[in-house]
Amino acid sequence: MAQLCSKPTTAMFTGKTHHSCSFLFVVLLCILGFYALHYPQSAPSSSALRNALRFRQTFLSAATNRTIASYLRALTLHPHLAGTKPSLETTSYVETHFRDYGLETHRVEYKTLLSYPAHASLSAHFSNGSYVELPLMELGLPDHQASQGLVQPYHAYSPSGSAHAKAVFVNYGRDEDYLALAALGVNVSGCVVIARKGGLSRGAVVEKAEANGALAVLLYAEGERFRKGFERGTVMKGLGDPLSPGWAGVDGAESLELEDSEVLKRFPKIPSMPLSFEAAEIILGSLAGAPVPNEWRDTAPLLQSKVGGVGPGPTTVNFTYQGENKMATIHNVFGLIRGLEEPDRYVLLGNHRDAWTYGAVDPNSGTAALLDIARRFSLMMRSGWNPRRTIILCSWDAEEFGMIGSTEWVEQNLVNLGSKAVAYLNVDCAVQGPGFFAGATPQLDSLLLEVTKKVKDPDSEAVTIYQQWTATNTDISIQRLGGVDSDFAPFVQHAGVPSVDIYYGRDFPVYHTAFDSYEWMTNYGDPLFQRHVAVAGVWGLLGLHLADDSILPFSYLSYADQLKEGYRNVWSNLLDTPVTLNPLMTSIQEFVTAAKEAEIEAKKLREQETTSDLVTLKKRALNDRLMLAERGFLDADGLQGRQWFKHLIYGPIDYESKLQMFPGISDAISRARNMSERQGQAIIEHEIWRVARAIQRAASVLRGQFT
């Protein structure tokens, strides 16, 4: 207190100095009294640390691969597409387990627009007059799976339609692919295009085909692994329920009409369907016309001997798809462990539950891991553990349709998330195969690395995940969360919540097909379920640190490094232009200084053994700044033309962009290509200023000071 009053010139209130100091003294006593009443003091730090280490060891030692396997077996007995009766059964399964494990459990329901197939047919007609009906369902499934109500392969939100037209191969369906075709004299207008997956989202492939005059799209995933499998998926733009853009689709709430322009612009205008690789070979092998460009063949070795030309024709395809968009109830399930000292601070662990088919990998390998974390937390609670902060385990619905369950919940709880959410930890496809992969907002990098040093690698003897990770990578690469491919997207890109995404393996060969089954997991993905144990270990330990550490384990030095790297990336792409980057450089320098100051402050507070009210208050204040700094990167106006996406550092970036971050700047560079030099420079510099202001806001929050 003496220090507060030592310099009368710094008093915040007018009047005599001793009155000002007395007032401050009373205010501080009131604040300290409030926290002493509502947030009981923790034990001395050495004792608290011993307890934390003991409970973390309990968490790790309580792992059982057999239990996780039993969860996965139960979750994958039947296909469970969102909005169907089997999906409701998995909802009850998760809810029952949360409740049985002693978690405060509840369900939140939303009325949303989902999309289902009604009828489809496809045949190829060849130049010799013959034709073949192409299968539109996986063949070769085990007998016990073949008749279990699998949804036929389709693209959710595709419009109904028919086409009988020549087929043409468009490679990945990118702008550059259509330019290559145009250079060969090939016009796709009035044709059915055949595209292979890669580089673009399904919706973008259809959108570009439509822009080039195509009548319909057939999209296949390449390779022997997809020979008989069909990759189902959504073609809708954006995230969340299309009838409630920006607000939650709760029962009785405002809902747009299906014919509303805001709704229609999120759906393609031409129909599309998935195609098996086997069917794609049949069609592509019969095409003539201009030869396939060599650069296309180089990236598709399996097609080198199969594709004669790009078409159009002479083969024609007769295509029909009828779908139905209808309102359905989806269910999010939550299990809560209330924090003992800071119950109003929330650490969220989330995974989606719905699947296109059986969903053994996507997503129920993650659901099984989440249930095992719930079980282990329950054991810890029975041994006397209570987290410092509140933990919420989240089981999302309708992720496959466009992150609908998580997005609706984020929109409904946006203000509370903005003021109280510490972090969101996401796992989707927990186990796809070998190799550990992770994504994060950068302030969580250090924690992520530290936790991987504590968990045994599932595929190596006597080494940790971290050791194996560093042994197989010359440079550990933590991905960034700018994509829209899982439930972290609404938390990061709309709410500005620090987030992590972890998984084992990638690009698994049964993605979104009927072969994503328990049998595939036990035969190929993770026969001993040790990778499941490893993911649950990392996921749970991340949650325990964030819930129990007296000072949040955030380091914004890594964020500062990422921003500097992003600056260099922008600079190299605008090197030959008159665009100035000074605002961006200045704001990053401010952020670097703020990050260093926060790091020093955190280090000093961690070293203090005392548990006085004043120290407790200082820690709480620092934690709030560490938690809230990410929100500074949000902009109320969002990205140009994509206002829902608010984050100016991480968000979806066009595949053609050479930037890895700053989606608004990336968009501006793309738009500037079609403008005069002066106009283009103006819109790019405006986006640079917007990003600079966002970085300054984050730096200001980190410092905790007004300007």
FIVO-337549 format. One line per 3 residues: number of its first residue (from 1); their letters; for each residue x, y negated, z negated of C-alpha. Coordinates in steps of 0.5 Angstrom, whole numbers, plus 2048, in hexadecimal, padded with zeros to 3 digits. Layout:
N
NUM	A	X,Y,Z  ...
//
This chain:
707
1	MAQ	800,800,800  806,7FB,7FF  808,7FC,806
4	LCS	801,7FA,808  801,7F4,804  809,7F2,805
7	KPT	808,7ED,80B  802,7E8,80A  802,7E6,811
10	TAM	800,7ED,813  7FA,7ED,80F  7F4,7EF,814
13	FTG	7EF,7EB,810  7EF,7E3,80F  7EF,7E0,808
16	KTH	7F4,7E1,802  7F9,7E6,803  7F8,7EA,7FC
19	HSC	7F0,7EA,7FE  7F2,7ED,805  7F6,7F2,801
22	SFL	7F1,7F4,7FC  7EC,7F5,801  7F0,7F9,805
25	FVV	7F2,7FD,7FF  7EA,7FE,7FD  7E9,800,805
28	LLC	7EF,805,805  7EC,808,7FE  7E6,809,801
31	ILG	7E8,80D,807  7ED,811,803  7E7,813,7FE
34	FYA	7E3,815,804  7E8,819,807  7E9,81C,800
37	LHY	7E2,81E,7FF  7E1,820,806  7E7,824,808
40	PQS	7EA,827,802  7F2,827,801  7F6,82C,804
43	APS	7FB,830,800  802,82E,800  805,82F,807
46	SSA	80A,835,805  804,839,802  7FF,837,808
49	LRN	805,839,80D  806,840,80A  7FE,841,80A
52	ALR	7FE,83F,811  803,844,813  800,849,80F
55	FRQ	7F9,848,812  7FC,848,819  800,84E,818
58	TFL	7F9,851,816  7F6,84F,81C  7FC,852,821
61	SAA	7FC,859,81D  7F5,85A,81D  7F5,85B,825
64	TNR	7F2,861,827  7F2,863,82F  7ED,868,82E
67	TIA	7E8,863,82B  7E9,85E,831  7E8,864,836
70	SYL	7E1,866,832  7DF,85F,833  7E1,85F,83A
73	RAL	7DD,865,83B  7D7,863,838  7D7,85C,83C
76	TLH	7D8,860,843  7D3,865,843  7CE,861,848
79	PHL	7CF,85B,84C  7CD,855,849  7CC,84F,84D
82	AGT	7CA,849,84A  7C2,848,849  7C1,850,84A
85	KPS	7BE,854,844  7C5,858,844  7C9,851,843
88	LET	7C4,850,83D  7C6,857,83A  7CD,855,83A
91	TSY	7CB,84E,837  7C8,852,831  7CE,857,830
94	VET	7D3,851,82F  7CE,84D,82B  7CD,853,826
97	HFR	7D4,854,825  7D6,84D,824  7D0,84D,81E
100	DYG	7D3,854,81C  7DA,851,81B  7D7,84C,816
103	LET	7D7,846,81B  7D2,841,81B  7CE,843,822
106	HRV	7CA,83F,826  7C7,83F,82D  7C6,839,832
109	EYK	7C2,83A,838  7C1,836,83F  7BD,836,844
112	TLL	7C1,836,84B  7C0,837,852  7C4,83D,854
115	SYP	7C4,841,85B  7C3,848,85D  7C3,84C,863
118	AHA	7BC,84F,866  7BE,852,86D  7C4,852,871
121	SLS	7C6,856,878  7CC,855,87C  7CE,859,883
124	AHF	7D4,858,888  7D2,859,88F  7D8,85A,894
127	SNG	7D9,859,89B  7D8,860,89D  7D1,860,89B
130	SYV	7D2,864,895  7D1,861,88E  7D2,863,886
133	ELP	7CE,861,880  7D3,85F,87B  7D2,861,874
136	LME	7D0,85B,86F  7D2,85F,868  7D8,863,866
139	LGL	7D8,86A,868  7DC,86F,864  7DA,86D,85D
142	PDH	7D9,873,858  7D2,876,858  7D1,873,851
145	QAS	7D2,86C,853  7CF,86C,85A  7C8,86C,858
148	QGL	7C8,867,852  7C5,861,855  7CB,85E,858
151	VQP	7CA,857,85B  7CB,857,863  7D1,853,865
154	YHA	7CF,84C,866  7D1,845,865  7CD,841,860
157	YSP	7CA,83B,862  7CB,83D,869  7C5,83A,86D
160	SGS	7C0,840,871  7C2,840,878  7C3,845,87E
163	AHA	7C8,844,884  7C9,848,88A  7CF,846,88D
166	KAV	7D7,847,88F  7DC,848,88A  7E2,844,889
169	FVN	7E8,845,885  7EA,83E,881  7EF,841,87C
172	YGR	7EE,83D,875  7E9,838,878  7ED,832,876
175	DED	7EE,82C,87A  7F4,82E,87D  7F2,835,880
178	YLA	7EC,831,883  7F1,82C,886  7F5,832,889
181	LAA	7EF,835,88C  7EE,82F,88F  7F5,82F,892
184	LGV	7F3,836,895  7ED,833,898  7E8,837,893
187	NVS	7E2,834,891  7DE,837,88B  7D8,833,88C
190	GCV	7D2,838,88D  7D6,83E,88A  7D6,842,884
193	VIA	7DD,841,881  7E1,846,87E  7E6,844,878
196	RKG	7EB,847,873  7EB,845,86C  7F1,840,86A
199	GLS	7F2,839,869  7EB,837,869  7E5,838,864
202	RGA	7E0,83C,867  7DB,835,868  7E1,831,86B
205	VVE	7E2,837,870  7DA,837,872  7DA,82F,872
208	KAE	7E0,82E,877  7DC,834,87B  7D6,830,87B
211	ANG	7DA,829,87D  7DD,82D,883  7D6,82F,885
214	ALA	7D6,836,883  7CF,83A,882  7D1,83E,87C
217	VLL	7D8,841,879  7DA,848,877  7E0,848,872
220	YAE	7E4,84D,870  7EA,84F,86B  7F0,852,86E
223	GER	7F3,858,86D  7F3,85F,86C  7F0,85E,865
226	FRK	7EA,85B,868  7E9,860,86D  7E2,862,86B
229	GFE	7E1,85C,866  7DD,856,866  7DF,850,863
232	RGT	7D9,84D,860  7D9,845,85E  7D6,83F,85E
235	VMK	7D6,839,863  7D3,834,85F  7D7,82D,85E
238	GLG	7D8,82B,858  7D7,82E,851  7D1,82F,84C
241	DPL	7C9,82F,84E  7C8,82C,855  7C1,829,852
244	SPG	7C4,826,84C  7CB,822,84E  7CE,81F,848
247	WAG	7C9,821,843  7C7,828,840  7C1,82C,843
250	VDG	7BE,82D,83D  7B6,830,83D  7B2,82A,83E
253	AES	7B7,825,840  7B8,821,846  7B9,825,84C
256	LEL	7BA,823,854  7B6,826,859  7B9,82B,85E
259	EDS	7B8,826,864  7BC,820,860  7C2,81E,864
262	EVL	7C6,81E,85E  7C4,826,85E  7C5,827,865
265	KRF	7CC,824,866  7CE,82A,861  7CC,82F,866
268	PKI	7CF,831,86D  7CA,830,873  7CC,837,877
271	PSM	7CC,83E,874  7D2,842,872  7D3,849,86F
274	PLS	7D9,84D,86D  7DC,852,871  7E0,858,870
277	FEA	7E7,859,872  7E5,85F,876  7DF,85B,87A
280	AEI	7E4,855,87B  7E9,85A,87F  7E3,85D,883
283	ILG	7E1,856,885  7E8,853,886  7EB,859,88A
286	SLA	7E6,858,88F  7E7,850,890  7EA,84E,897
289	GAP	7EC,847,899  7F2,843,897  7F7,846,893
292	VPN	7F7,846,88C  7FD,840,88A  803,844,887
295	EWR	803,840,881  7FC,843,87F  7FF,84A,881
298	DTA	805,849,87C  801,848,876  7FC,84E,878
301	PLL	801,854,879  7FB,858,879  7F7,855,87E
304	QSK	7FD,854,883  7FB,85B,887  7F4,85A,886
307	VGG	7F2,853,889  7F2,852,890  7F0,84B,891
310	VGP	7EC,846,88D  7E6,846,891  7E1,843,892
313	GPT	7DE,84A,894  7DD,84E,898  7DB,852,892
316	TVN	7D4,84F,88F  7D2,84F,888  7CA,850,886
319	FTY	7CA,84D,87F  7C4,84C,87A  7C4,849,873
322	QGE	7BE,848,86E  7BF,845,867  7BB,843,862
325	NKM	7BD,83D,85D  7B9,83D,857  7B9,83B,84F
328	ATI	7BC,840,84A  7BD,83F,843  7C5,840,841
331	HNV	7C7,841,83A  7CE,83F,837  7CF,842,830
334	FGL	7D4,83F,82B  7D7,842,825  7D9,83C,820
337	IRG	7DE,83D,81A  7DD,836,816  7E4,833,814
340	LEE	7E5,832,80D  7E9,82B,80D  7E7,828,813
343	PDR	7E0,82B,815  7DF,825,81A  7E5,827,81F
346	YVL	7E4,82D,824  7E9,832,827  7E5,836,82C
349	LGN	7E7,83C,830  7E2,83E,836  7E1,843,83B
352	HRD	7DB,844,840  7D7,84B,83F  7D3,84B,846
355	AWT	7D6,84F,84C  7D5,850,853  7D5,858,852
358	YGA	7D8,85C,84C  7DD,857,84B  7E2,85B,847
361	VDP	7E8,856,849  7E3,850,84B  7E1,84E,845
364	NSG	7E0,853,840  7E8,855,83F  7E7,84E,83C
367	TAA	7E1,84F,838  7E4,856,835  7EA,852,833
370	LLD	7E5,84C,830  7E1,851,82C  7E8,854,829
373	IAR	7EA,84D,827  7E3,84D,823  7E4,854,820
376	RFS	7EB,852,81E  7E9,84B,81B  7E3,84E,817
379	LMM	7E9,853,814  7ED,84D,812  7E7,849,80F
382	RSG	7E5,84F,80B  7ED,84F,808  7EB,848,806
385	WNP	7ED,844,80D  7E9,83D,80F  7EC,839,814
388	RRT	7ED,832,813  7E9,830,819  7E3,833,81C
391	IIL	7E4,838,821  7DF,83A,826  7DF,840,82B
394	CSW	7DB,83E,831  7D8,843,836  7D6,840,83C
397	DAE	7D0,842,841  7D0,841,849  7D7,83F,84A
400	EFG	7D7,842,850  7D2,83E,853  7D6,838,852
403	MIG	7D8,837,84A  7D1,836,849  7D0,838,842
406	STE	7D7,835,83F  7D5,82E,843  7CE,82E,841
409	WVE	7D1,82E,839  7D6,829,83A  7D1,824,83D
412	QNL	7CD,825,838  7D2,825,832  7D6,81F,836
415	VNL	7D7,81A,830  7D8,81F,82B  7DD,823,82F
418	GSK	7E0,81C,830  7E1,81A,829  7E2,821,826
421	AVA	7E5,826,82A  7EC,828,829  7ED,82D,82F
424	YLN	7EA,832,833  7ED,839,835  7EB,83C,83B
427	VDC	7EC,843,83D  7E8,846,843  7EB,84C,846
430	AVQ	7EF,84E,840  7F3,854,844  7F3,855,84B
433	GPG	7FA,858,84B  801,857,849  805,850,848
436	FFA	803,84B,843  800,844,846  7FE,83E,842
439	GAT	7FB,837,844  7FA,831,83F  7FA,82A,83E
442	PQL	801,828,83D  800,826,835  7FF,82D,834
445	DSL	805,830,838  80A,831,831  804,834,82D
448	LLE	803,839,833  80A,83B,834  80B,83C,82C
451	VTK	805,840,82C  808,845,831  80E,846,82D
454	KVK	80A,849,828  806,84E,82C  809,855,82E
457	DPD	809,855,836  805,85B,838  809,85E,83E
460	SEA	810,85E,83B  813,861,835  815,85C,82F
463	VTI	814,856,832  80F,850,831  80B,84D,837
466	YQQ	810,847,837  816,84B,838  813,84F,83E
469	WTA	810,849,840  817,845,840  81A,84B,843
472	TNT	816,84C,849  816,844,84B  81B,840,84C
475	DIS	817,83A,84A  811,83B,845  80B,838,849
478	IQR	805,836,845  7FF,835,84A  7FB,82E,84A
481	LGG	7F4,82E,849  7F1,82A,84F  7EE,830,852
484	VDS	7E6,832,852  7E7,839,851  7E5,83A,84A
487	DFA	7E2,837,844  7E7,833,842  7E5,82E,847
490	PFV	7E0,82B,844  7E4,82A,83D  7EA,827,841
493	QHA	7E7,823,847  7E0,821,844  7E1,820,83C
496	GVP	7E9,81F,83C  7EA,825,837  7F1,828,836
499	SVD	7F1,82F,839  7F4,835,83B  7F3,83B,83F
502	IYY	7F7,842,83F  7F6,849,842  7FA,84F,844
505	GRD	7FB,850,84C  7F9,84D,852  7F5,84E,858
508	FPV	7F2,855,856  7F0,859,85C  7E9,85A,85A
511	YHT	7E7,852,859  7DF,851,859  7DE,858,85C
514	AFD	7DA,85E,859  7E1,862,858  7E2,85D,852
517	SYE	7E0,862,84D  7E3,865,847  7E6,86B,84B
520	WMT	7EA,866,84F  7EC,863,848  7EE,86A,845
523	NYG	7F1,86C,84B  7F5,866,84E  7F4,860,84A
526	DPL	7F6,862,843  7F5,869,842  7F8,869,83A
529	FQR	7F4,862,839  7FB,85F,836  7FA,859,83B
532	HVA	7F4,858,838  7F7,858,831  7FC,853,833
535	VAG	7F7,84E,836  7F3,84E,830  7F9,84D,82C
538	VWG	7FB,847,82F  7F4,844,830  7F3,845,828
541	LLG	7FA,843,826  7F9,83C,82A  7F2,83B,827
544	LHL	7F5,83D,820  7FA,838,821  7F5,832,823
547	ADD	7F0,834,81E  7F5,835,818  7FC,830,819
550	SIL	7FB,82A,815  7FE,826,81A  7FB,828,821
553	PFS	801,82B,825  800,827,82B  806,824,82F
556	YLS	805,81E,834  80D,81E,836  80B,824,83A
559	YAD	805,81F,83D  80A,81A,83E  80E,81E,842
562	QLK	809,820,846  807,819,848  80E,818,84A
565	EGY	80E,81D,84F  807,81B,851  80A,814,853
568	RNV	810,817,856  80B,81B,85B  807,815,85C
571	WSN	80D,811,85E  80F,816,863  809,816,866
574	LLD	808,80F,867  810,80E,868  80F,80B,86F
577	TPV	809,806,86D  808,7FF,86A  804,802,864
580	TLN	807,800,85E  807,805,858  80A,800,853
583	PLM	803,800,84F  804,808,84E  80B,808,84C
586	TSI	80A,802,847  804,806,844  808,80D,844
589	QEF	80E,809,840  808,807,83B  806,80E,83A
592	VTA	80D,811,839  80E,80C,833  808,80D,830
595	AKE	809,815,831  810,814,82D  80D,810,828
598	AEI	807,815,827  80D,81B,827  811,817,821
601	EAK	80B,816,81D  809,81D,81D  80F,81F,81B
604	KLR	810,81B,815  809,81D,813  80B,824,814
607	EQE	811,823,80F  80D,820,80A  80B,825,804
610	TTS	806,821,800  7FF,822,801  7FD,81B,7FF
613	DLV	7F7,818,801  7FB,813,805  7FF,818,809
616	TLK	7F8,81C,80A  7F5,816,80D  7FB,814,811
619	KRA	7FB,81C,814  7F4,81B,816  7F5,814,819
622	LND	7FB,817,81E  7F7,81D,81F  7F1,819,822
625	RLM	7F6,815,826  7F9,81C,829  7F2,81F,82A
628	LAE	7EF,819,82E  7F5,816,832  7F2,81B,838
631	RGF	7EC,817,838  7F0,811,83A  7F1,814,841
634	LDA	7E9,814,842  7E6,80F,847  7DF,80D,846
637	DGL	7DE,80D,84E  7E1,813,84F  7E5,815,856
640	QGR	7E2,812,85C  7DC,816,85F  7DD,81B,859
643	QWF	7DB,817,853  7DA,81D,84F  7E1,81E,84E
646	KHL	7E4,819,84A  7EB,81B,848  7F0,817,84C
649	IYG	7F6,81B,84B  7F3,822,84C  7EE,824,851
652	PID	7EC,827,857  7F1,825,85D  7F0,826,864
655	YES	7F4,82C,867  7F7,828,86C  7FA,823,867
658	KLQ	801,823,865  800,821,85E  7FF,825,858
661	MFP	7FC,820,854  7F8,81A,854  7F2,81C,858
664	GIS	7EF,815,859  7F6,813,85C  7F6,819,860
667	DAI	7EF,817,863  7F1,810,864  7F7,812,868
670	SRA	7F2,817,86C  7ED,812,86E  7F3,80D,870
673	RNM	7F5,811,876  7EE,80E,879  7EF,807,877
676	SER	7F3,801,879  7FA,801,876  7F7,7FB,872
679	QGQ	7F1,7FE,870  7F5,805,86E  7FA,801,86A
682	AII	7F4,7FE,866  7F0,804,864  7F7,808,862
685	EHE	7F9,802,85E  7F2,802,85A  7F3,809,859
688	IWR	7FA,808,856  7F7,803,852  7F2,807,84F
691	VAR	7F6,80C,84D  7FB,807,84A  7F6,805,846
694	AIQ	7F4,80C,844  7FB,80D,841  7FB,807,83E
697	RAA	7F5,809,83A  7F7,80F,838  7FE,80C,836
700	SVL	7FA,807,832  7F6,80D,82E  7FC,810,82D
703	RGQ	7FF,80A,829  7F8,809,826  7F9,802,827
706	FT	7F5,7FC,82A  7F8,7F8,82F
//
